[in-house]
Amino acid sequence: MRRIVAAAVLALTTGTLRAGEGKWFLSAHTGRSQITLGSEDKREAIAFGLGYSRPDPKMKAGTRPGNLDLYLYYEKSWSTSRESIPNVATDAVGILAVASYEDMWTKEVGTYFRVGWGLQLQNKPSNDLDSELNSSPVLGFGMIFRFHTEVRVGVDYLHLSNGGTVGRNLGQNQLMVSLAVRIR
């Protein structure tokens, strides 16, 4: 299964990065899971990633142009539940393909909205995720600042779930604060 995921990531990134000029970002995220939609395990997480964004006519929403963003990330999460849930710390890697839309108010300041989907592979199951491989739809918004370099500060909602393929599938619902800095 891991070889299939690795092959899919390689195929996706190779085609996307060759397609045109884009922007590269380094990102950091922190947050916690929300006890919603059946999840039971209160978790905190930190994540670091590399992102690539480029204009893509297929991401157009009505008359609004869109970007295709691709994120590769590492996440460390741990349980903060004090109830009967064991404290399981997990390491995970993930990939997200995201459609993003910008609305610049001035030359230097604006907002963004993004929606997408991805896969996350964690090193072991946790209370809410009975599978190591999980689907990861994401929804986010935030501010764009373009002064000396581009900086984005935002909030992301990431739902992790195996889609009912393994175990109870309670899922995790992570609310993350993100910071991304353009590096190229």
Biotite code that builds the C-alpha atoms (Angstrom):
import biotite.structure as struc

atoms = struc.array([
    struc.Atom([0.000, 0.000, 0.000], chain_id="A", res_id=1, res_name="MET", atom_name="CA", element="C"),
    struc.Atom([2.822, 2.434, 0.847], chain_id="A", res_id=2, res_name="ARG", atom_name="CA", element="C"),
    struc.Atom([4.400, 1.831, -2.574], chain_id="A", res_id=3, res_name="ARG", atom_name="CA", element="C"),
    struc.Atom([1.093, 2.709, -4.254], chain_id="A", res_id=4, res_name="ILE", atom_name="CA", element="C"),
    struc.Atom([0.842, 5.950, -2.260], chain_id="A", res_id=5, res_name="VAL", atom_name="CA", element="C"),
    struc.Atom([4.491, 6.825, -3.033], chain_id="A", res_id=6, res_name="ALA", atom_name="CA", element="C"),
    struc.Atom([3.941, 6.167, -6.761], chain_id="A", res_id=7, res_name="ALA", atom_name="CA", element="C"),
    struc.Atom([0.792, 8.330, -6.758], chain_id="A", res_id=8, res_name="ALA", atom_name="CA", element="C"),
    struc.Atom([2.605, 11.193, -5.009], chain_id="A", res_id=9, res_name="VAL", atom_name="CA", element="C"),
    struc.Atom([5.498, 11.011, -7.461], chain_id="A", res_id=10, res_name="LEU", atom_name="CA", element="C"),
    struc.Atom([3.199, 10.949, -10.507], chain_id="A", res_id=11, res_name="ALA", atom_name="CA", element="C"),
    struc.Atom([1.112, 13.854, -9.219], chain_id="A", res_id=12, res_name="LEU", atom_name="CA", element="C"),
    struc.Atom([4.052, 16.060, -8.278], chain_id="A", res_id=13, res_name="THR", atom_name="CA", element="C"),
    struc.Atom([6.011, 15.396, -11.467], chain_id="A", res_id=14, res_name="THR", atom_name="CA", element="C"),
    struc.Atom([3.099, 16.393, -13.711], chain_id="A", res_id=15, res_name="GLY", atom_name="CA", element="C"),
    struc.Atom([2.121, 19.403, -11.618], chain_id="A", res_id=16, res_name="THR", atom_name="CA", element="C"),
    struc.Atom([5.576, 20.897, -11.216], chain_id="A", res_id=17, res_name="LEU", atom_name="CA", element="C"),
    struc.Atom([6.393, 20.624, -14.926], chain_id="A", res_id=18, res_name="ARG", atom_name="CA", element="C"),
    struc.Atom([3.154, 22.321, -15.929], chain_id="A", res_id=19, res_name="ALA", atom_name="CA", element="C"),
    struc.Atom([4.259, 25.944, -15.471], chain_id="A", res_id=20, res_name="GLY", atom_name="CA", element="C"),
    struc.Atom([5.776, 28.660, -13.378], chain_id="A", res_id=21, res_name="GLU", atom_name="CA", element="C"),
    struc.Atom([4.547, 28.769, -9.822], chain_id="A", res_id=22, res_name="GLY", atom_name="CA", element="C"),
    struc.Atom([5.294, 29.787, -6.244], chain_id="A", res_id=23, res_name="LYS", atom_name="CA", element="C"),
    struc.Atom([6.987, 27.677, -3.552], chain_id="A", res_id=24, res_name="TRP", atom_name="CA", element="C"),
    struc.Atom([6.042, 27.960, 0.140], chain_id="A", res_id=25, res_name="PHE", atom_name="CA", element="C"),
    struc.Atom([7.316, 26.625, 3.462], chain_id="A", res_id=26, res_name="LEU", atom_name="CA", element="C"),
    struc.Atom([4.525, 26.184, 5.973], chain_id="A", res_id=27, res_name="SER", atom_name="CA", element="C"),
    struc.Atom([3.973, 25.502, 9.658], chain_id="A", res_id=28, res_name="ALA", atom_name="CA", element="C"),
    struc.Atom([0.684, 24.537, 11.281], chain_id="A", res_id=29, res_name="HIS", atom_name="CA", element="C"),
    struc.Atom([-0.540, 23.956, 14.802], chain_id="A", res_id=30, res_name="THR", atom_name="CA", element="C"),
    struc.Atom([-3.909, 23.038, 16.151], chain_id="A", res_id=31, res_name="GLY", atom_name="CA", element="C"),
    struc.Atom([-6.126, 20.489, 17.779], chain_id="A", res_id=32, res_name="ARG", atom_name="CA", element="C"),
    struc.Atom([-8.813, 18.036, 16.879], chain_id="A", res_id=33, res_name="SER", atom_name="CA", element="C"),
    struc.Atom([-12.402, 18.996, 17.515], chain_id="A", res_id=34, res_name="GLN", atom_name="CA", element="C"),
    struc.Atom([-14.795, 16.583, 19.196], chain_id="A", res_id=35, res_name="ILE", atom_name="CA", element="C"),
    struc.Atom([-17.371, 16.584, 16.395], chain_id="A", res_id=36, res_name="THR", atom_name="CA", element="C"),
    struc.Atom([-18.905, 14.118, 13.940], chain_id="A", res_id=37, res_name="LEU", atom_name="CA", element="C"),
    struc.Atom([-18.274, 11.115, 16.205], chain_id="A", res_id=38, res_name="GLY", atom_name="CA", element="C"),
    struc.Atom([-14.613, 11.698, 17.108], chain_id="A", res_id=39, res_name="SER", atom_name="CA", element="C"),
    struc.Atom([-13.637, 11.065, 20.741], chain_id="A", res_id=40, res_name="GLU", atom_name="CA", element="C"),
    struc.Atom([-9.883, 11.661, 20.982], chain_id="A", res_id=41, res_name="ASP", atom_name="CA", element="C"),
    struc.Atom([-8.772, 15.201, 21.878], chain_id="A", res_id=42, res_name="LYS", atom_name="CA", element="C"),
    struc.Atom([-5.461, 15.618, 20.024], chain_id="A", res_id=43, res_name="ARG", atom_name="CA", element="C"),
    struc.Atom([-2.975, 18.382, 19.432], chain_id="A", res_id=44, res_name="GLU", atom_name="CA", element="C"),
    struc.Atom([-0.754, 18.561, 16.371], chain_id="A", res_id=45, res_name="ALA", atom_name="CA", element="C"),
    struc.Atom([2.094, 20.393, 14.736], chain_id="A", res_id=46, res_name="ILE", atom_name="CA", element="C"),
    struc.Atom([2.909, 20.124, 11.046], chain_id="A", res_id=47, res_name="ALA", atom_name="CA", element="C"),
    struc.Atom([5.545, 21.387, 8.638], chain_id="A", res_id=48, res_name="PHE", atom_name="CA", element="C"),
    struc.Atom([5.305, 21.320, 4.879], chain_id="A", res_id=49, res_name="GLY", atom_name="CA", element="C"),
    struc.Atom([6.359, 22.362, 1.430], chain_id="A", res_id=50, res_name="LEU", atom_name="CA", element="C"),
    struc.Atom([3.809, 23.826, -0.962], chain_id="A", res_id=51, res_name="GLY", atom_name="CA", element="C"),
    struc.Atom([3.688, 24.671, -4.631], chain_id="A", res_id=52, res_name="TYR", atom_name="CA", element="C"),
    struc.Atom([1.021, 26.914, -6.195], chain_id="A", res_id=53, res_name="SER", atom_name="CA", element="C"),
    struc.Atom([0.364, 27.828, -9.808], chain_id="A", res_id=54, res_name="ARG", atom_name="CA", element="C"),
    struc.Atom([-2.502, 29.310, -11.825], chain_id="A", res_id=55, res_name="PRO", atom_name="CA", element="C"),
    struc.Atom([-4.672, 26.624, -13.395], chain_id="A", res_id=56, res_name="ASP", atom_name="CA", element="C"),
    struc.Atom([-7.600, 27.291, -15.765], chain_id="A", res_id=57, res_name="PRO", atom_name="CA", element="C"),
    struc.Atom([-9.273, 24.049, -14.570], chain_id="A", res_id=58, res_name="LYS", atom_name="CA", element="C"),
    struc.Atom([-9.629, 25.555, -11.079], chain_id="A", res_id=59, res_name="MET", atom_name="CA", element="C"),
    struc.Atom([-11.663, 28.522, -12.352], chain_id="A", res_id=60, res_name="LYS", atom_name="CA", element="C"),
    struc.Atom([-14.834, 29.186, -10.307], chain_id="A", res_id=61, res_name="ALA", atom_name="CA", element="C"),
    struc.Atom([-17.238, 31.104, -12.529], chain_id="A", res_id=62, res_name="GLY", atom_name="CA", element="C"),
    struc.Atom([-15.248, 34.133, -13.678], chain_id="A", res_id=63, res_name="THR", atom_name="CA", element="C"),
    struc.Atom([-12.778, 33.907, -10.770], chain_id="A", res_id=64, res_name="ARG", atom_name="CA", element="C"),
    struc.Atom([-9.380, 32.446, -11.729], chain_id="A", res_id=65, res_name="PRO", atom_name="CA", element="C"),
    struc.Atom([-8.039, 29.731, -9.488], chain_id="A", res_id=66, res_name="GLY", atom_name="CA", element="C"),
    struc.Atom([-4.768, 28.108, -8.511], chain_id="A", res_id=67, res_name="ASN", atom_name="CA", element="C"),
    struc.Atom([-3.796, 24.481, -8.122], chain_id="A", res_id=68, res_name="LEU", atom_name="CA", element="C"),
    struc.Atom([-1.856, 24.095, -4.873], chain_id="A", res_id=69, res_name="ASP", atom_name="CA", element="C"),
    struc.Atom([0.029, 20.968, -3.901], chain_id="A", res_id=70, res_name="LEU", atom_name="CA", element="C"),
    struc.Atom([1.220, 20.415, -0.328], chain_id="A", res_id=71, res_name="TYR", atom_name="CA", element="C"),
    struc.Atom([3.504, 17.743, 1.084], chain_id="A", res_id=72, res_name="LEU", atom_name="CA", element="C"),
    struc.Atom([3.651, 17.731, 4.881], chain_id="A", res_id=73, res_name="TYR", atom_name="CA", element="C"),
    struc.Atom([4.794, 15.962, 8.041], chain_id="A", res_id=74, res_name="TYR", atom_name="CA", element="C"),
    struc.Atom([2.519, 15.991, 11.099], chain_id="A", res_id=75, res_name="GLU", atom_name="CA", element="C"),
    struc.Atom([3.112, 14.976, 14.717], chain_id="A", res_id=76, res_name="LYS", atom_name="CA", element="C"),
    struc.Atom([-0.016, 14.555, 16.844], chain_id="A", res_id=77, res_name="SER", atom_name="CA", element="C"),
    struc.Atom([-0.675, 13.317, 20.369], chain_id="A", res_id=78, res_name="TRP", atom_name="CA", element="C"),
    struc.Atom([-3.680, 12.681, 22.569], chain_id="A", res_id=79, res_name="SER", atom_name="CA", element="C"),
    struc.Atom([-4.559, 15.166, 25.293], chain_id="A", res_id=80, res_name="THR", atom_name="CA", element="C"),
    struc.Atom([-7.624, 13.226, 26.476], chain_id="A", res_id=81, res_name="SER", atom_name="CA", element="C"),
    struc.Atom([-7.720, 12.612, 30.187], chain_id="A", res_id=82, res_name="ARG", atom_name="CA", element="C"),
    struc.Atom([-10.498, 10.087, 29.979], chain_id="A", res_id=83, res_name="GLU", atom_name="CA", element="C"),
    struc.Atom([-10.031, 6.388, 29.232], chain_id="A", res_id=84, res_name="SER", atom_name="CA", element="C"),
    struc.Atom([-8.395, 7.019, 25.839], chain_id="A", res_id=85, res_name="ILE", atom_name="CA", element="C"),
    struc.Atom([-4.743, 5.901, 25.674], chain_id="A", res_id=86, res_name="PRO", atom_name="CA", element="C"),
    struc.Atom([-2.192, 8.592, 24.832], chain_id="A", res_id=87, res_name="ASN", atom_name="CA", element="C"),
    struc.Atom([-1.027, 7.544, 21.372], chain_id="A", res_id=88, res_name="VAL", atom_name="CA", element="C"),
    struc.Atom([1.419, 9.863, 19.614], chain_id="A", res_id=89, res_name="ALA", atom_name="CA", element="C"),
    struc.Atom([1.540, 9.485, 15.833], chain_id="A", res_id=90, res_name="THR", atom_name="CA", element="C"),
    struc.Atom([3.793, 10.636, 13.013], chain_id="A", res_id=91, res_name="ASP", atom_name="CA", element="C"),
    struc.Atom([2.196, 11.141, 9.621], chain_id="A", res_id=92, res_name="ALA", atom_name="CA", element="C"),
    struc.Atom([3.017, 12.310, 6.114], chain_id="A", res_id=93, res_name="VAL", atom_name="CA", element="C"),
    struc.Atom([0.432, 13.648, 3.747], chain_id="A", res_id=94, res_name="GLY", atom_name="CA", element="C"),
    struc.Atom([-0.276, 15.209, 0.400], chain_id="A", res_id=95, res_name="ILE", atom_name="CA", element="C"),
    struc.Atom([-3.025, 17.692, -0.416], chain_id="A", res_id=96, res_name="LEU", atom_name="CA", element="C"),
    struc.Atom([-4.259, 18.878, -3.808], chain_id="A", res_id=97, res_name="ALA", atom_name="CA", element="C"),
    struc.Atom([-6.126, 22.138, -3.314], chain_id="A", res_id=98, res_name="VAL", atom_name="CA", element="C"),
    struc.Atom([-8.032, 24.659, -5.427], chain_id="A", res_id=99, res_name="ALA", atom_name="CA", element="C"),
    struc.Atom([-7.301, 28.143, -4.061], chain_id="A", res_id=100, res_name="SER", atom_name="CA", element="C"),
    struc.Atom([-8.767, 31.550, -4.825], chain_id="A", res_id=101, res_name="TYR", atom_name="CA", element="C"),
    struc.Atom([-7.265, 34.943, -3.995], chain_id="A", res_id=102, res_name="GLU", atom_name="CA", element="C"),
    struc.Atom([-8.945, 38.316, -3.548], chain_id="A", res_id=103, res_name="ASP", atom_name="CA", element="C"),
    struc.Atom([-6.338, 41.088, -3.281], chain_id="A", res_id=104, res_name="MET", atom_name="CA", element="C"),
    struc.Atom([-7.733, 44.240, -1.636], chain_id="A", res_id=105, res_name="TRP", atom_name="CA", element="C"),
    struc.Atom([-4.578, 46.230, -2.361], chain_id="A", res_id=106, res_name="THR", atom_name="CA", element="C"),
    struc.Atom([-1.287, 45.341, -4.011], chain_id="A", res_id=107, res_name="LYS", atom_name="CA", element="C"),
    struc.Atom([0.012, 44.104, -0.640], chain_id="A", res_id=108, res_name="GLU", atom_name="CA", element="C"),
    struc.Atom([-3.008, 42.728, 1.298], chain_id="A", res_id=109, res_name="VAL", atom_name="CA", element="C"),
    struc.Atom([-5.746, 40.273, 0.460], chain_id="A", res_id=110, res_name="GLY", atom_name="CA", element="C"),
    struc.Atom([-7.567, 37.097, 1.401], chain_id="A", res_id=111, res_name="THR", atom_name="CA", element="C"),
    struc.Atom([-7.633, 33.526, 0.167], chain_id="A", res_id=112, res_name="TYR", atom_name="CA", element="C"),
    struc.Atom([-10.035, 30.611, 0.255], chain_id="A", res_id=113, res_name="PHE", atom_name="CA", element="C"),
    struc.Atom([-9.129, 27.013, -0.512], chain_id="A", res_id=114, res_name="ARG", atom_name="CA", element="C"),
    struc.Atom([-10.775, 23.633, -0.730], chain_id="A", res_id=115, res_name="VAL", atom_name="CA", element="C"),
    struc.Atom([-9.223, 20.288, -1.580], chain_id="A", res_id=116, res_name="GLY", atom_name="CA", element="C"),
    struc.Atom([-8.525, 16.674, -0.797], chain_id="A", res_id=117, res_name="TRP", atom_name="CA", element="C"),
    struc.Atom([-5.578, 14.455, -0.038], chain_id="A", res_id=118, res_name="GLY", atom_name="CA", element="C"),
    struc.Atom([-4.196, 11.374, 1.641], chain_id="A", res_id=119, res_name="LEU", atom_name="CA", element="C"),
    struc.Atom([-2.401, 10.988, 4.952], chain_id="A", res_id=120, res_name="GLN", atom_name="CA", element="C"),
    struc.Atom([-0.304, 7.997, 6.004], chain_id="A", res_id=121, res_name="LEU", atom_name="CA", element="C"),
    struc.Atom([0.360, 7.684, 9.743], chain_id="A", res_id=122, res_name="GLN", atom_name="CA", element="C"),
    struc.Atom([2.760, 5.323, 11.472], chain_id="A", res_id=123, res_name="ASN", atom_name="CA", element="C"),
    struc.Atom([0.096, 3.614, 13.629], chain_id="A", res_id=124, res_name="LYS", atom_name="CA", element="C"),
    struc.Atom([-3.641, 3.718, 14.320], chain_id="A", res_id=125, res_name="PRO", atom_name="CA", element="C"),
    struc.Atom([-5.052, 6.029, 16.997], chain_id="A", res_id=126, res_name="SER", atom_name="CA", element="C"),
    struc.Atom([-8.343, 5.973, 18.892], chain_id="A", res_id=127, res_name="ASN", atom_name="CA", element="C"),
    struc.Atom([-10.290, 7.795, 16.157], chain_id="A", res_id=128, res_name="ASP", atom_name="CA", element="C"),
    struc.Atom([-8.329, 6.480, 13.152], chain_id="A", res_id=129, res_name="LEU", atom_name="CA", element="C"),
    struc.Atom([-8.281, 2.688, 12.924], chain_id="A", res_id=130, res_name="ASP", atom_name="CA", element="C"),
    struc.Atom([-6.368, 2.803, 9.629], chain_id="A", res_id=131, res_name="SER", atom_name="CA", element="C"),
    struc.Atom([-2.878, 4.052, 8.853], chain_id="A", res_id=132, res_name="GLU", atom_name="CA", element="C"),
    struc.Atom([-4.014, 5.417, 5.445], chain_id="A", res_id=133, res_name="LEU", atom_name="CA", element="C"),
    struc.Atom([-6.719, 8.079, 5.606], chain_id="A", res_id=134, res_name="ASN", atom_name="CA", element="C"),
    struc.Atom([-8.530, 10.482, 3.315], chain_id="A", res_id=135, res_name="SER", atom_name="CA", element="C"),
    struc.Atom([-8.074, 14.171, 4.151], chain_id="A", res_id=136, res_name="SER", atom_name="CA", element="C"),
    struc.Atom([-10.509, 16.729, 2.722], chain_id="A", res_id=137, res_name="PRO", atom_name="CA", element="C"),
    struc.Atom([-9.557, 20.285, 3.689], chain_id="A", res_id=138, res_name="VAL", atom_name="CA", element="C"),
    struc.Atom([-11.229, 23.693, 3.777], chain_id="A", res_id=139, res_name="LEU", atom_name="CA", element="C"),
    struc.Atom([-9.325, 26.877, 4.629], chain_id="A", res_id=140, res_name="GLY", atom_name="CA", element="C"),
    struc.Atom([-9.235, 30.659, 4.484], chain_id="A", res_id=141, res_name="PHE", atom_name="CA", element="C"),
    struc.Atom([-6.878, 33.406, 5.524], chain_id="A", res_id=142, res_name="GLY", atom_name="CA", element="C"),
    struc.Atom([-4.971, 36.584, 4.808], chain_id="A", res_id=143, res_name="MET", atom_name="CA", element="C"),
    struc.Atom([-2.269, 37.269, 2.223], chain_id="A", res_id=144, res_name="ILE", atom_name="CA", element="C"),
    struc.Atom([0.501, 39.814, 2.870], chain_id="A", res_id=145, res_name="PHE", atom_name="CA", element="C"),
    struc.Atom([2.855, 40.712, 0.005], chain_id="A", res_id=146, res_name="ARG", atom_name="CA", element="C"),
    struc.Atom([5.548, 43.075, 1.193], chain_id="A", res_id=147, res_name="PHE", atom_name="CA", element="C"),
    struc.Atom([9.157, 41.873, 0.884], chain_id="A", res_id=148, res_name="HIS", atom_name="CA", element="C"),
    struc.Atom([7.913, 38.320, 0.353], chain_id="A", res_id=149, res_name="THR", atom_name="CA", element="C"),
    struc.Atom([4.485, 36.693, 0.387], chain_id="A", res_id=150, res_name="GLU", atom_name="CA", element="C"),
    struc.Atom([3.192, 35.498, 3.751], chain_id="A", res_id=151, res_name="VAL", atom_name="CA", element="C"),
    struc.Atom([-0.121, 33.721, 4.340], chain_id="A", res_id=152, res_name="ARG", atom_name="CA", element="C"),
    struc.Atom([-1.789, 33.349, 7.727], chain_id="A", res_id=153, res_name="VAL", atom_name="CA", element="C"),
    struc.Atom([-4.924, 31.265, 7.920], chain_id="A", res_id=154, res_name="GLY", atom_name="CA", element="C"),
    struc.Atom([-7.155, 28.628, 9.426], chain_id="A", res_id=155, res_name="VAL", atom_name="CA", element="C"),
    struc.Atom([-7.679, 25.143, 7.981], chain_id="A", res_id=156, res_name="ASP", atom_name="CA", element="C"),
    struc.Atom([-10.264, 22.502, 8.816], chain_id="A", res_id=157, res_name="TYR", atom_name="CA", element="C"),
    struc.Atom([-8.904, 19.049, 7.974], chain_id="A", res_id=158, res_name="LEU", atom_name="CA", element="C"),
    struc.Atom([-11.089, 15.937, 8.276], chain_id="A", res_id=159, res_name="HIS", atom_name="CA", element="C"),
    struc.Atom([-9.176, 12.660, 8.505], chain_id="A", res_id=160, res_name="LEU", atom_name="CA", element="C"),
    struc.Atom([-11.089, 9.457, 7.856], chain_id="A", res_id=161, res_name="SER", atom_name="CA", element="C"),
    struc.Atom([-10.674, 6.039, 6.274], chain_id="A", res_id=162, res_name="ASN", atom_name="CA", element="C"),
    struc.Atom([-14.139, 6.277, 4.727], chain_id="A", res_id=163, res_name="GLY", atom_name="CA", element="C"),
    struc.Atom([-15.468, 3.315, 6.684], chain_id="A", res_id=164, res_name="GLY", atom_name="CA", element="C"),
    struc.Atom([-12.999, 0.853, 5.183], chain_id="A", res_id=165, res_name="THR", atom_name="CA", element="C"),
    struc.Atom([-11.415, -0.166, 8.524], chain_id="A", res_id=166, res_name="VAL", atom_name="CA", element="C"),
    struc.Atom([-12.779, -0.414, 12.082], chain_id="A", res_id=167, res_name="GLY", atom_name="CA", element="C"),
    struc.Atom([-15.087, 2.124, 13.689], chain_id="A", res_id=168, res_name="ARG", atom_name="CA", element="C"),
    struc.Atom([-13.929, 5.089, 11.564], chain_id="A", res_id=169, res_name="ASN", atom_name="CA", element="C"),
    struc.Atom([-14.691, 7.848, 14.058], chain_id="A", res_id=170, res_name="LEU", atom_name="CA", element="C"),
    struc.Atom([-12.356, 10.209, 12.185], chain_id="A", res_id=171, res_name="GLY", atom_name="CA", element="C"),
    struc.Atom([-10.448, 13.268, 13.361], chain_id="A", res_id=172, res_name="GLN", atom_name="CA", element="C"),
    struc.Atom([-11.483, 16.837, 12.727], chain_id="A", res_id=173, res_name="ASN", atom_name="CA", element="C"),
    struc.Atom([-8.483, 19.121, 13.028], chain_id="A", res_id=174, res_name="GLN", atom_name="CA", element="C"),
    struc.Atom([-8.736, 22.886, 13.284], chain_id="A", res_id=175, res_name="LEU", atom_name="CA", element="C"),
    struc.Atom([-5.275, 24.239, 12.401], chain_id="A", res_id=176, res_name="MET", atom_name="CA", element="C"),
    struc.Atom([-3.717, 27.696, 12.351], chain_id="A", res_id=177, res_name="VAL", atom_name="CA", element="C"),
    struc.Atom([-1.262, 27.983, 9.472], chain_id="A", res_id=178, res_name="SER", atom_name="CA", element="C"),
    struc.Atom([1.629, 30.191, 8.446], chain_id="A", res_id=179, res_name="LEU", atom_name="CA", element="C"),
    struc.Atom([3.132, 29.923, 4.958], chain_id="A", res_id=180, res_name="ALA", atom_name="CA", element="C"),
    struc.Atom([6.088, 31.932, 3.650], chain_id="A", res_id=181, res_name="VAL", atom_name="CA", element="C"),
    struc.Atom([6.988, 32.128, -0.035], chain_id="A", res_id=182, res_name="ARG", atom_name="CA", element="C"),
    struc.Atom([10.522, 30.935, -0.669], chain_id="A", res_id=183, res_name="ILE", atom_name="CA", element="C"),
    struc.Atom([10.623, 31.233, -4.456], chain_id="A", res_id=184, res_name="ARG", atom_name="CA", element="C"),
])
